[in-house]
Amino acid sequence: MIHLQSILSLIINEISFDNSSTLIIWQSFQIFSIYLLWHIAKNKSDGKEQILWFLLVILAPIIGYMIYLFNNRLSPKKLG
């Protein structure tokens, strides 16, 4: 999991986000990854549930950033 975080941090740093959105994405990824590790250690669940949580960790920041972009694109300041 640590290797995945370092790879994703390199990818996120290479993409030209503004600083606040990069920070939000990275912090949400870290929070979800910590929760994922805690959940797996606590429950020792089957592989299917672990894959589901892993996808949630990967997709949540991406979906959050897409919502962020969508909201900024439609904001009254940009349209006016």
C-alpha positions in Angstrom: 0.0 0.0 0.0 2.9 2.4 0.7 4.2 1.9 -2.8 0.8 2.7 -4.3 0.6 5.9 -2.2 4.1 7.0 -3.4 3.2 6.3 -7.0 0.0 8.1 -6.8 1.6 11.1 -5.1 4.1 11.3 -8.0 1.2 11.2 -10.5 -0.8 13.8 -8.6 2.2 16.1 -8.3 2.9 15.9 -12.0 -0.6 16.9 -13.0 -1.1 20.6 -13.0 -3.8 21.1 -10.3 -4.0 24.2 -8.2 -2.6 23.6 -4.8 -5.9 23.5 -2.8 -7.4 20.7 -5.0 -4.2 18.7 -4.9 -4.2 18.9 -1.2 -7.9 17.9 -0.9 -7.4 14.9 -3.3 -4.3 13.7 -1.5 -5.7 14.0 2.0 -8.9 12.2 1.0 -6.8 9.4 -0.5 -4.8 9.1 2.7 -7.8 9.1 4.9 -9.5 6.4 2.8 -6.3 4.3 2.6 -5.9 4.4 6.4 -9.5 3.4 6.8 -9.1 0.6 4.3 -6.1 -0.8 6.2 -7.9 -0.6 9.5 -11.0 -2.3 8.0 -9.0 -5.1 6.6 -7.0 -5.7 9.8 -10.2 -5.5 11.9 -12.4 -7.7 9.9 -10.0 -10.0 8.0 -12.7 -10.1 5.3 -12.8 -12.0 2.1 -11.0 -10.8 -1.1 -14.1 -9.4 -2.8 -14.8 -6.9 -0.1 -11.1 -5.9 0.0 -11.2 -5.2 -3.7 -14.4 -3.2 -3.3 -12.8 -1.0 -0.6 -9.6 -0.7 -2.7 -11.7 0.6 -5.6 -13.4 3.1 -3.3 -10.0 4.4 -2.2 -9.0 4.9 -5.8 -12.3 6.3 -7.1 -13.3 8.6 -4.3 -10.6 11.3 -4.9 -11.2 11.1 -8.6 -14.9 11.5 -8.3 -14.4 14.3 -5.8 -12.1 16.2 -8.1 -14.5 15.8 -11.0 -17.3 17.3 -8.9 -14.8 20.1 -7.9 -14.1 20.8 -11.6 -17.8 20.7 -12.5 -18.7 23.1 -9.8 -16.0 25.5 -10.7 -16.9 25.4 -14.4 -20.5 26.3 -13.7 -19.8 28.9 -11.0 -21.4 32.4 -11.6 -17.9 34.1 -11.7 -16.8 32.0 -14.7 -20.1 32.3 -16.6 -20.4 36.1 -16.0 
